[in-house]
Each structure stands twice: as structure tokens, then as C-alpha cells.
Amino acid sequence: MEEKKELLNTGLRGITIASTKISDVDGAAGKLVYRGYLAKDLAGKVSFEEVVYLLLYEKLPDKEELKHFFSLLSKERDIPQQLVSAMQNSPKDALPMDVLQSAVSIIAQYDPDIKNTTREGADRMAIRLIAKFPTIVAYWDRIRNDKPLVAPNPDLTIAANFLYMLNGEIPDNDLTHYFDVCLVLHAEHSFNASTFAAREVASTRAHMYAAVGAGVGSLSGALHGGANTRVMQMLLEIGSIDKIEDYVRNILETGGVIMGLGHAVYQTDDPRAHILAPMSKAMGERLGEPKWYEMSKSLELKGKKAFKEKKGRDIYVNVDFYSASLYYYMGIAVDLFSPVFAIARVAGWVAHILEEQFAGAAPKPALYRPESDYVGEYCGPDECAFVPIDER
């Protein structure tokens, strides 16, 4: 009797599928690189707009280039009225990531370049997507909360404008700076799940919106873009710092997971977490509510210690761990954390789509077509013999 094959599910770990010039993650050294620059060296020193320019055009802009690029983005923030009407007619309890994914498909229908297969047309679609994502997310949050819409302010940066449209007040410099840094740190992360999804669709020569829609769908998953939401839900569930030790013990004894600890690539702390943590602390102090940062820090330390004692190996903090409390301090609804992630990551997605379809990082861009290992049953030495329905 033929032995059953063992089920295989590698998650493509360790499999190199394409070349890229956009970014690199050195998991062992804890380094994240954007076009040759360490992300930690860019965060807080350049704006999100500059990072977007770098990802798209392979260089940091000079002052005139940045001014022109800012103008292009600013002019594309409005969304079609038909999309606004569709959101207004959506159920108020619809999942924000579902609304965002649907919105991507809707605005594709109104893009004048949708049939344009040139690099120039794709560039324009990329700029529109980056510009419109914050508007979609802010509009949806106000629509579902029965608040009047706040139109985009063309003079504000992407970070400041989103917070303005979300809350109806122009944020101060500190708040704008913190949020801008968050966008920079979330803009790109090599071949993560959502970027791979976007590139896979792009490899079929589908248009920019179809590929980005796939990215949004992938990011909506709890193991990817939904992780920071689950971190905040965990903190809210714990409730206070004195309950953390019992929570950690219970999680490890029951085989659970401490959200925000552990990463598919890094074998050290995520470098982005070390930038986000002090910002979370500063926001907590600013608001006179250090509780969420202090809980996060305690949970990180106790979780690492307990994991080492029980498993005999180290576990590391990832980007979601401190972005959760930071977004919460900013007054962003917990279920908007993933859409906010998408506002930043769409820059990385479109850069990868452009590379996949036009830059030719690989000698000859090819349709992604991985193999699988069939482990299903056979009826005999060969294939199953077909039996008509009346004879079964």
C-alpha cells in the first residue's frame, strides 16, 4: 500500500521568488532598508512624502522635486462622489478594510488611465492611490459615525491632512510628526504577505488597482495588518498593569500567543519598534495617561522573560507592539489601525507593482506560478476510474 505523503505548508519561507531594488530586511541584524537607506535613519528626518518619492523614483527628492511631487499628490486627494455615495449606503458596521478594498475597485472605474499600459499611466495611477487612501479611510470613519465629512486640505502633508479629516481639527506639530514617522516606518517591508499578493496579481499584467486591491485583502488578515489591532484588544482585555504577569502565565500555559511578540523574519527586535516605543511613551505623558505605554513595556519584558524560561529561546518585539498604543493615544479607532497601515503601505505596494511590470528587476518578468505537492488520494495504481452517477 502506497504511503500517504506528508502535508507540506512552508508559507514560502526561505524561497526567493524575485529580485528587487526597493527594500531589504536583514532579519538577523534587525535592519530594514529602503533603496539603500536604513529606515531608522530616515524616520523623523524626512517626511513620508520624501519616502514615497524614494520608493517610486529610486532617489530622495531635492526641494523642487519634493514641491512638485507634493503638488501632484495634493491635487489627487478628492474621491469620486459616486464612491462617497456608495460608502454612505454601506452598513455602518461594515469592516473598514472591506470598505477600503471595495473603494479601490470603485475608483478604478473612474481613473482615466485605467486602460493605459504605459509606465507614465501607471505612475499617475500610483499617485492617485497614495493620495486617495487617507481620504477614503477618514471619510468612512466619519460616515459610519454620522459626522459631516471634512474635505481634504491641499496645504497639509499627508500625515496632517489625514488627522485633520479624521478629527476635524488641524493637528499640532508634535502629533503630525509622530504620525508622519509611523507612515514612514510602515511604508515598505520587502516581500511581506500583502506585497507578495500585489506583485503576484501584477505579474498577470492586471492593472494597478487590481493589484493594490489584492494587497488590501491580504493586509486585512489578523496575522498581517490586523496584528496591531489585536495588540490593542489584548491590552484592553488585560486592563491594568498588575494583571500582566497572570495574563502572560496563562497565555503560555494554554499555548496561546502574546500579540506583538515574534516575527516571521526578524531574529532580533524589530528596528521599527525601538522608534515607536518612545513615541508611545511621549504621547502617554502628553495626554496624562501613561497606562497603555507602561502596560506595553511591562508586557514586553515579562513576556520575553517567561517565553525564554518556558521555551528556552528568545522572542522579540515587532512593529505592531507599540504602534497599537501609539495609534490609540492619537484617538484613532482600534478597527482603523489596519486601514492606517494601508495608508502607509500602499506606497510600497505601488512601488513593487511598478517594478514588477516595468522596471525589469528580473531579466524577464514572468507570471508567478508556484508548484504544489499533491497529497490527495488515488483509487488505484493510477488515477481514479470515473463512475457515472447512476452507478455510484
C-alpha beads as a LAMMPS data file, in Angstrom:
LAMMPS data file: protein, C-alpha beads

392 atoms
391 bonds

1 atom types
1 bond types

-500.0 500.0 xlo xhi
-500.0 500.0 ylo yhi
-500.0 500.0 zlo zhi

Masses

1 110.0

Atoms # bond

1 1 1 0.000 0.000 0.000
2 1 1 1.312 3.400 -1.007
3 1 1 2.377 5.624 1.898
4 1 1 0.479 8.842 2.402
5 1 1 2.504 11.938 1.625
6 1 1 3.222 14.299 4.446
7 1 1 1.312 17.573 4.269
8 1 1 3.539 20.448 3.223
9 1 1 2.941 24.069 4.209
10 1 1 6.119 26.136 4.152
11 1 1 4.455 29.521 3.710
12 1 1 7.192 30.082 1.097
13 1 1 9.686 30.556 3.948
14 1 1 13.227 30.686 2.597
15 1 1 12.066 30.658 -1.040
16 1 1 13.409 33.503 -3.199
17 1 1 10.945 34.292 -5.963
18 1 1 12.179 37.542 -7.487
19 1 1 14.796 40.266 -7.360
20 1 1 14.018 43.752 -6.091
21 1 1 15.808 47.078 -5.749
22 1 1 13.170 48.531 -3.442
23 1 1 13.900 47.259 0.036
24 1 1 15.633 44.618 2.107
25 1 1 15.035 43.078 5.512
26 1 1 18.064 41.675 7.313
27 1 1 16.337 39.590 9.957
28 1 1 19.486 38.518 11.753
29 1 1 20.872 42.042 12.106
30 1 1 17.487 43.703 12.614
31 1 1 17.859 46.040 9.640
32 1 1 15.176 47.432 7.329
33 1 1 16.479 49.153 4.200
34 1 1 14.613 51.418 1.749
35 1 1 16.530 51.801 -1.528
36 1 1 19.830 51.514 0.325
37 1 1 18.875 53.738 3.293
38 1 1 18.245 52.338 6.757
39 1 1 14.605 53.053 7.614
40 1 1 15.654 54.073 11.122
41 1 1 17.894 56.780 9.619
42 1 1 15.017 58.155 7.557
43 1 1 12.329 58.090 10.259
44 1 1 11.959 61.525 11.817
45 1 1 14.445 63.117 9.410
46 1 1 12.491 63.004 6.164
47 1 1 8.773 63.282 5.506
48 1 1 6.511 60.471 4.361
49 1 1 6.237 62.265 1.005
50 1 1 10.027 62.062 0.612
51 1 1 9.979 58.343 1.381
52 1 1 7.202 57.786 -1.152
53 1 1 9.287 59.623 -3.745
54 1 1 12.303 57.474 -2.845
55 1 1 10.316 54.242 -3.206
56 1 1 8.852 55.283 -6.556
57 1 1 11.796 57.039 -8.182
58 1 1 14.868 55.464 -6.547
59 1 1 16.229 58.690 -5.046
60 1 1 15.408 61.220 -2.355
61 1 1 13.981 64.377 -3.907
62 1 1 15.556 67.805 -3.828
63 1 1 13.431 70.773 -2.743
64 1 1 11.962 71.490 -6.177
65 1 1 11.222 67.831 -6.875
66 1 1 9.517 67.479 -3.495
67 1 1 7.459 70.627 -4.061
68 1 1 6.262 69.331 -7.434
69 1 1 5.568 65.848 -6.046
70 1 1 3.640 67.280 -3.096
71 1 1 1.516 69.255 -5.573
72 1 1 0.751 66.114 -7.609
73 1 1 -0.335 64.223 -4.507
74 1 1 -2.335 67.111 -3.086
75 1 1 -4.361 67.538 -6.290
76 1 1 -5.424 63.878 -6.273
77 1 1 -6.911 63.636 -2.752
78 1 1 -10.560 64.013 -3.752
79 1 1 -12.547 60.850 -4.440
80 1 1 -15.490 60.432 -6.864
81 1 1 -18.881 61.405 -5.497
82 1 1 -20.118 58.003 -6.606
83 1 1 -17.717 56.410 -4.132
84 1 1 -18.868 58.726 -1.346
85 1 1 -22.466 57.737 -2.099
86 1 1 -21.536 54.036 -2.082
87 1 1 -19.940 54.414 1.346
88 1 1 -22.932 56.359 2.635
89 1 1 -25.144 53.462 1.543
90 1 1 -22.925 50.825 3.159
91 1 1 -23.844 49.220 6.500
92 1 1 -22.409 51.297 9.337
93 1 1 -20.899 48.168 10.874
94 1 1 -19.056 47.154 7.700
95 1 1 -15.417 46.241 8.310
96 1 1 -13.204 49.233 7.407
97 1 1 -10.797 47.080 5.395
98 1 1 -13.701 45.713 3.357
99 1 1 -14.828 49.262 2.660
100 1 1 -11.301 50.209 1.613
101 1 1 -10.929 47.197 -0.669
102 1 1 -14.289 47.923 -2.281
103 1 1 -13.310 51.569 -2.701
104 1 1 -10.194 50.566 -4.639
105 1 1 -12.346 48.720 -7.170
106 1 1 -14.795 51.614 -7.441
107 1 1 -12.215 54.350 -8.049
108 1 1 -10.609 52.149 -10.708
109 1 1 -13.756 52.660 -12.764
110 1 1 -13.209 56.427 -12.755
111 1 1 -9.480 56.512 -13.410
112 1 1 -8.738 57.971 -16.875
113 1 1 -5.563 55.881 -17.130
114 1 1 -7.163 52.522 -16.339
115 1 1 -6.590 51.271 -19.919
116 1 1 -3.221 52.947 -20.228
117 1 1 -0.489 50.300 -20.172
118 1 1 2.469 52.699 -20.190
119 1 1 4.773 53.432 -17.257
120 1 1 3.554 57.038 -17.269
121 1 1 -0.049 55.938 -16.899
122 1 1 0.860 53.533 -14.107
123 1 1 2.783 56.312 -12.316
124 1 1 -0.297 58.511 -12.358
125 1 1 -2.490 55.696 -11.014
126 1 1 0.050 55.065 -8.259
127 1 1 -0.009 58.725 -7.190
128 1 1 -3.818 58.750 -7.170
129 1 1 -3.983 55.669 -4.960
130 1 1 -1.479 57.050 -2.451
131 1 1 -3.339 60.367 -2.356
132 1 1 -6.845 58.911 -2.069
133 1 1 -6.302 56.226 0.574
134 1 1 -6.307 58.704 3.509
135 1 1 -9.468 60.351 2.168
136 1 1 -11.290 57.031 1.871
137 1 1 -10.378 55.944 5.392
138 1 1 -11.174 59.302 7.013
139 1 1 -14.468 59.654 5.114
140 1 1 -15.578 56.155 6.111
141 1 1 -14.919 56.774 9.793
142 1 1 -16.942 59.975 9.717
143 1 1 -19.739 58.434 7.640
144 1 1 -20.173 55.484 9.987
145 1 1 -20.219 57.833 12.987
146 1 1 -22.782 60.189 11.383
147 1 1 -20.331 63.075 11.288
148 1 1 -20.104 65.629 8.463
149 1 1 -17.295 64.985 6.005
150 1 1 -14.159 67.123 6.234
151 1 1 -12.755 67.888 2.794
152 1 1 -9.022 67.425 2.192
153 1 1 -6.814 70.429 2.921
154 1 1 -4.402 70.817 -0.035
155 1 1 -1.851 72.695 2.058
156 1 1 -1.334 69.964 4.658
157 1 1 1.018 66.997 4.474
158 1 1 -0.414 63.509 4.092
159 1 1 0.014 62.903 7.831
160 1 1 -1.501 66.208 8.958
161 1 1 -4.301 66.066 6.400
162 1 1 -5.441 62.587 7.427
163 1 1 -5.644 63.542 11.110
164 1 1 -7.433 66.760 10.140
165 1 1 -10.003 64.916 8.020
166 1 1 -10.464 62.292 10.724
167 1 1 -10.938 64.654 13.679
168 1 1 -11.954 67.960 12.101
169 1 1 -9.031 69.814 13.693
170 1 1 -5.603 70.572 12.285
171 1 1 -3.135 68.597 14.439
172 1 1 -0.234 70.292 16.170
173 1 1 3.348 69.775 15.050
174 1 1 4.167 67.029 17.550
175 1 1 1.150 64.914 16.670
176 1 1 1.783 65.414 12.950
177 1 1 5.428 64.455 13.394
178 1 1 4.619 61.249 15.289
179 1 1 2.066 60.151 12.737
180 1 1 4.389 61.009 9.856
181 1 1 7.090 58.812 11.403
182 1 1 4.551 55.982 11.701
183 1 1 3.779 56.280 7.997
184 1 1 7.483 56.226 7.125
185 1 1 8.073 53.089 9.197
186 1 1 5.084 51.250 7.718
187 1 1 5.652 52.293 4.102
188 1 1 7.565 49.242 2.951
189 1 1 8.800 45.859 4.164
190 1 1 10.063 43.854 1.199
191 1 1 8.138 40.700 0.184
192 1 1 5.668 40.577 3.067
193 1 1 2.317 38.844 2.525
194 1 1 0.421 41.826 1.106
195 1 1 3.286 42.974 -1.119
196 1 1 3.661 39.441 -2.451
197 1 1 -0.093 39.368 -3.138
198 1 1 0.122 42.666 -5.012
199 1 1 3.134 41.560 -7.037
200 1 1 1.558 38.196 -7.849
201 1 1 -1.503 39.930 -9.301
202 1 1 0.708 42.481 -11.071
203 1 1 2.622 39.609 -12.684
204 1 1 -0.555 38.692 -14.588
205 1 1 -0.458 42.208 -16.111
206 1 1 -3.594 43.188 -14.249
207 1 1 -3.862 46.949 -13.713
208 1 1 -2.612 48.870 -10.694
209 1 1 -5.969 48.901 -8.872
210 1 1 -6.465 45.143 -9.155
211 1 1 -3.021 44.509 -7.673
212 1 1 -3.489 47.050 -4.869
213 1 1 -6.909 45.575 -4.085
214 1 1 -5.207 42.216 -3.551
215 1 1 -2.743 43.912 -1.215
216 1 1 -5.577 45.381 0.832
217 1 1 -7.253 41.989 1.087
218 1 1 -4.052 40.368 2.309
219 1 1 -3.356 43.157 4.798
220 1 1 -6.811 42.701 6.321
221 1 1 -5.807 39.342 7.769
222 1 1 -5.285 39.041 11.513
223 1 1 -1.776 37.633 11.048
224 1 1 -0.674 40.582 8.924
225 1 1 -2.182 44.070 9.049
226 1 1 -4.660 43.097 11.737
227 1 1 -1.937 42.301 14.246
228 1 1 -1.729 45.796 15.765
229 1 1 -5.499 45.778 16.250
230 1 1 -5.149 42.528 18.181
231 1 1 -2.344 44.025 20.279
232 1 1 -4.621 46.862 21.412
233 1 1 -7.511 44.482 22.007
234 1 1 -5.146 42.427 24.169
235 1 1 -4.142 45.491 26.218
236 1 1 -7.791 46.465 26.671
237 1 1 -8.612 42.921 27.736
238 1 1 -5.816 42.860 30.329
239 1 1 -6.960 46.223 31.620
240 1 1 -4.211 47.095 34.101
241 1 1 -0.505 46.589 34.629
242 1 1 -0.958 44.454 37.754
243 1 1 -2.717 41.753 35.708
244 1 1 0.046 41.301 33.162
245 1 1 2.011 38.581 34.946
246 1 1 -1.060 36.358 35.305
247 1 1 -2.012 37.039 31.683
248 1 1 1.419 36.024 30.401
249 1 1 1.455 32.867 32.521
250 1 1 -1.999 31.857 31.333
251 1 1 -1.182 32.501 27.680
252 1 1 1.964 30.390 27.757
253 1 1 0.335 27.580 29.742
254 1 1 -2.557 27.338 27.292
255 1 1 -0.364 27.557 24.178
256 1 1 -1.618 30.997 23.241
257 1 1 0.213 33.865 21.589
258 1 1 1.248 37.218 23.017
259 1 1 0.354 39.538 20.163
260 1 1 3.190 41.803 19.087
261 1 1 5.928 39.396 20.126
262 1 1 7.541 37.328 17.402
263 1 1 8.099 37.957 13.693
264 1 1 8.365 35.857 10.554
265 1 1 11.691 37.444 9.561
266 1 1 13.449 39.206 12.438
267 1 1 15.629 37.215 14.800
268 1 1 16.046 40.292 16.954
269 1 1 13.790 43.174 17.953
270 1 1 12.071 44.829 15.009
271 1 1 14.041 48.078 14.498
272 1 1 10.790 49.983 13.986
273 1 1 9.577 49.050 17.466
274 1 1 12.520 50.889 19.036
275 1 1 11.391 54.096 17.299
276 1 1 7.694 53.681 18.039
277 1 1 8.116 52.853 21.741
278 1 1 9.460 56.260 22.857
279 1 1 6.786 57.996 20.795
280 1 1 4.107 55.957 22.571
281 1 1 5.654 56.946 25.883
282 1 1 5.736 60.611 24.894
283 1 1 2.106 60.536 23.767
284 1 1 1.058 58.896 27.036
285 1 1 2.839 61.585 29.027
286 1 1 1.376 64.308 26.834
287 1 1 -2.154 63.050 27.491
288 1 1 -1.511 62.332 31.169
289 1 1 -2.343 58.675 30.559
290 1 1 0.892 56.644 30.531
291 1 1 -1.036 53.445 31.278
292 1 1 -1.037 51.924 27.780
293 1 1 2.658 52.517 27.191
294 1 1 3.560 51.243 30.639
295 1 1 1.426 48.143 30.138
296 1 1 3.081 47.550 26.775
297 1 1 6.569 47.871 28.221
298 1 1 5.768 45.574 31.138
299 1 1 4.147 43.046 28.829
300 1 1 7.175 43.095 26.536
301 1 1 9.634 42.467 29.378
302 1 1 7.544 39.886 31.230
303 1 1 6.557 38.151 28.012
304 1 1 10.147 37.863 26.824
305 1 1 11.311 36.561 30.198
306 1 1 8.525 33.981 30.531
307 1 1 8.925 32.802 26.945
308 1 1 12.659 32.289 27.458
309 1 1 12.060 30.316 30.660
310 1 1 9.348 28.115 29.150
311 1 1 10.590 27.667 25.586
312 1 1 14.330 28.015 26.134
313 1 1 14.695 30.584 23.386
314 1 1 14.248 34.296 22.861
315 1 1 11.280 36.075 21.362
316 1 1 11.352 39.616 20.027
317 1 1 9.060 42.597 19.826
318 1 1 7.663 43.589 16.417
319 1 1 6.319 46.777 14.841
320 1 1 2.727 46.115 15.893
321 1 1 3.502 46.046 19.602
322 1 1 3.983 49.784 20.131
323 1 1 2.140 51.126 17.100
324 1 1 -1.060 49.883 18.765
325 1 1 -0.822 52.085 21.862
326 1 1 0.539 54.982 19.798
327 1 1 -2.441 54.959 17.427
328 1 1 -4.781 54.584 20.388
329 1 1 -3.248 57.643 22.033
330 1 1 -3.813 59.540 18.771
331 1 1 -7.540 58.878 19.078
332 1 1 -7.644 56.504 16.107
333 1 1 -10.342 53.840 16.435
334 1 1 -8.932 50.363 17.015
335 1 1 -10.549 48.925 13.895
336 1 1 -8.900 51.679 11.825
337 1 1 -5.390 50.507 12.697
338 1 1 -5.225 48.223 9.638
339 1 1 -6.551 50.881 7.218
340 1 1 -3.984 53.316 8.647
341 1 1 -1.345 50.666 7.959
342 1 1 -2.662 50.551 4.378
343 1 1 -2.381 54.344 4.022
344 1 1 1.360 53.906 4.509
345 1 1 1.916 50.537 2.826
346 1 1 0.178 51.461 -0.420
347 1 1 3.375 53.370 -1.221
348 1 1 5.349 50.134 -1.031
349 1 1 2.728 48.197 -2.963
350 1 1 2.685 50.559 -5.928
351 1 1 6.488 50.700 -5.998
352 1 1 6.599 46.903 -6.217
353 1 1 3.860 46.813 -8.856
354 1 1 5.799 49.296 -10.969
355 1 1 8.966 47.244 -10.543
356 1 1 7.143 44.017 -11.372
357 1 1 5.628 45.385 -14.546
358 1 1 8.113 47.942 -15.817
359 1 1 11.488 48.093 -14.087
360 1 1 12.626 44.642 -15.076
361 1 1 14.459 43.896 -11.821
362 1 1 14.396 40.319 -13.036
363 1 1 15.765 39.809 -16.588
364 1 1 12.341 38.901 -17.901
365 1 1 9.313 39.490 -15.614
366 1 1 7.298 36.287 -15.502
367 1 1 3.829 35.230 -14.418
368 1 1 4.043 33.907 -10.856
369 1 1 3.193 30.224 -10.968
370 1 1 4.440 28.224 -7.952
371 1 1 4.193 24.462 -7.792
372 1 1 2.237 22.414 -5.253
373 1 1 2.717 18.932 -3.851
374 1 1 -0.389 16.827 -4.472
375 1 1 -1.166 14.681 -1.428
376 1 1 -4.686 13.604 -2.371
377 1 1 -5.855 10.009 -2.704
378 1 1 -5.672 7.798 -5.786
379 1 1 -8.160 4.988 -6.386
380 1 1 -5.541 2.539 -7.569
381 1 1 -2.075 2.492 -9.092
382 1 1 -3.113 5.343 -11.391
383 1 1 -5.951 7.877 -11.469
384 1 1 -9.464 7.128 -10.253
385 1 1 -11.775 5.463 -12.766
386 1 1 -14.835 7.571 -13.456
387 1 1 -18.156 6.059 -12.406
388 1 1 -21.409 7.568 -13.777
389 1 1 -23.762 8.964 -11.117
390 1 1 -26.383 6.241 -11.610
391 1 1 -23.806 3.558 -10.790
392 1 1 -22.275 5.115 -7.655

Bonds

1 1 1 2
2 1 2 3
3 1 3 4
4 1 4 5
5 1 5 6
6 1 6 7
7 1 7 8
8 1 8 9
9 1 9 10
10 1 10 11
11 1 11 12
12 1 12 13
13 1 13 14
14 1 14 15
15 1 15 16
16 1 16 17
17 1 17 18
18 1 18 19
19 1 19 20
20 1 20 21
21 1 21 22
22 1 22 23
23 1 23 24
24 1 24 25
25 1 25 26
26 1 26 27
27 1 27 28
28 1 28 29
29 1 29 30
30 1 30 31
31 1 31 32
32 1 32 33
33 1 33 34
34 1 34 35
35 1 35 36
36 1 36 37
37 1 37 38
38 1 38 39
39 1 39 40
40 1 40 41
41 1 41 42
42 1 42 43
43 1 43 44
44 1 44 45
45 1 45 46
46 1 46 47
47 1 47 48
48 1 48 49
49 1 49 50
50 1 50 51
51 1 51 52
52 1 52 53
53 1 53 54
54 1 54 55
55 1 55 56
56 1 56 57
57 1 57 58
58 1 58 59
59 1 59 60
60 1 60 61
61 1 61 62
62 1 62 63
63 1 63 64
64 1 64 65
65 1 65 66
66 1 66 67
67 1 67 68
68 1 68 69
69 1 69 70
70 1 70 71
71 1 71 72
72 1 72 73
73 1 73 74
74 1 74 75
75 1 75 76
76 1 76 77
77 1 77 78
78 1 78 79
79 1 79 80
80 1 80 81
81 1 81 82
82 1 82 83
83 1 83 84
84 1 84 85
85 1 85 86
86 1 86 87
87 1 87 88
88 1 88 89
89 1 89 90
90 1 90 91
91 1 91 92
92 1 92 93
93 1 93 94
94 1 94 95
95 1 95 96
96 1 96 97
97 1 97 98
98 1 98 99
99 1 99 100
100 1 100 101
101 1 101 102
102 1 102 103
103 1 103 104
104 1 104 105
105 1 105 106
106 1 106 107
107 1 107 108
108 1 108 109
109 1 109 110
110 1 110 111
111 1 111 112
112 1 112 113
113 1 113 114
114 1 114 115
115 1 115 116
116 1 116 117
117 1 117 118
118 1 118 119
119 1 119 120
120 1 120 121
121 1 121 122
122 1 122 123
123 1 123 124
124 1 124 125
125 1 125 126
126 1 126 127
127 1 127 128
128 1 128 129
129 1 129 130
130 1 130 131
131 1 131 132
132 1 132 133
133 1 133 134
134 1 134 135
135 1 135 136
136 1 136 137
137 1 137 138
138 1 138 139
139 1 139 140
140 1 140 141
141 1 141 142
142 1 142 143
143 1 143 144
144 1 144 145
145 1 145 146
146 1 146 147
147 1 147 148
148 1 148 149
149 1 149 150
150 1 150 151
151 1 151 152
152 1 152 153
153 1 153 154
154 1 154 155
155 1 155 156
156 1 156 157
157 1 157 158
158 1 158 159
159 1 159 160
160 1 160 161
161 1 161 162
162 1 162 163
163 1 163 164
164 1 164 165
165 1 165 166
166 1 166 167
167 1 167 168
168 1 168 169
169 1 169 170
170 1 170 171
171 1 171 172
172 1 172 173
173 1 173 174
174 1 174 175
175 1 175 176
176 1 176 177
177 1 177 178
178 1 178 179
179 1 179 180
180 1 180 181
181 1 181 182
182 1 182 183
183 1 183 184
184 1 184 185
185 1 185 186
186 1 186 187
187 1 187 188
188 1 188 189
189 1 189 190
190 1 190 191
191 1 191 192
192 1 192 193
193 1 193 194
194 1 194 195
195 1 195 196
196 1 196 197
197 1 197 198
198 1 198 199
199 1 199 200
200 1 200 201
201 1 201 202
202 1 202 203
203 1 203 204
204 1 204 205
205 1 205 206
206 1 206 207
207 1 207 208
208 1 208 209
209 1 209 210
210 1 210 211
211 1 211 212
212 1 212 213
213 1 213 214
214 1 214 215
215 1 215 216
216 1 216 217
217 1 217 218
218 1 218 219
219 1 219 220
220 1 220 221
221 1 221 222
222 1 222 223
223 1 223 224
224 1 224 225
225 1 225 226
226 1 226 227
227 1 227 228
228 1 228 229
229 1 229 230
230 1 230 231
231 1 231 232
232 1 232 233
233 1 233 234
234 1 234 235
235 1 235 236
236 1 236 237
237 1 237 238
238 1 238 239
239 1 239 240
240 1 240 241
241 1 241 242
242 1 242 243
243 1 243 244
244 1 244 245
245 1 245 246
246 1 246 247
247 1 247 248
248 1 248 249
249 1 249 250
250 1 250 251
251 1 251 252
252 1 252 253
253 1 253 254
254 1 254 255
255 1 255 256
256 1 256 257
257 1 257 258
258 1 258 259
259 1 259 260
260 1 260 261
261 1 261 262
262 1 262 263
263 1 263 264
264 1 264 265
265 1 265 266
266 1 266 267
267 1 267 268
268 1 268 269
269 1 269 270
270 1 270 271
271 1 271 272
272 1 272 273
273 1 273 274
274 1 274 275
275 1 275 276
276 1 276 277
277 1 277 278
278 1 278 279
279 1 279 280
280 1 280 281
281 1 281 282
282 1 282 283
283 1 283 284
284 1 284 285
285 1 285 286
286 1 286 287
287 1 287 288
288 1 288 289
289 1 289 290
290 1 290 291
291 1 291 292
292 1 292 293
293 1 293 294
294 1 294 295
295 1 295 296
296 1 296 297
297 1 297 298
298 1 298 299
299 1 299 300
300 1 300 301
301 1 301 302
302 1 302 303
303 1 303 304
304 1 304 305
305 1 305 306
306 1 306 307
307 1 307 308
308 1 308 309
309 1 309 310
310 1 310 311
311 1 311 312
312 1 312 313
313 1 313 314
314 1 314 315
315 1 315 316
316 1 316 317
317 1 317 318
318 1 318 319
319 1 319 320
320 1 320 321
321 1 321 322
322 1 322 323
323 1 323 324
324 1 324 325
325 1 325 326
326 1 326 327
327 1 327 328
328 1 328 329
329 1 329 330
330 1 330 331
331 1 331 332
332 1 332 333
333 1 333 334
334 1 334 335
335 1 335 336
336 1 336 337
337 1 337 338
338 1 338 339
339 1 339 340
340 1 340 341
341 1 341 342
342 1 342 343
343 1 343 344
344 1 344 345
345 1 345 346
346 1 346 347
347 1 347 348
348 1 348 349
349 1 349 350
350 1 350 351
351 1 351 352
352 1 352 353
353 1 353 354
354 1 354 355
355 1 355 356
356 1 356 357
357 1 357 358
358 1 358 359
359 1 359 360
360 1 360 361
361 1 361 362
362 1 362 363
363 1 363 364
364 1 364 365
365 1 365 366
366 1 366 367
367 1 367 368
368 1 368 369
369 1 369 370
370 1 370 371
371 1 371 372
372 1 372 373
373 1 373 374
374 1 374 375
375 1 375 376
376 1 376 377
377 1 377 378
378 1 378 379
379 1 379 380
380 1 380 381
381 1 381 382
382 1 382 383
383 1 383 384
384 1 384 385
385 1 385 386
386 1 386 387
387 1 387 388
388 1 388 389
389 1 389 390
390 1 390 391
391 1 391 392
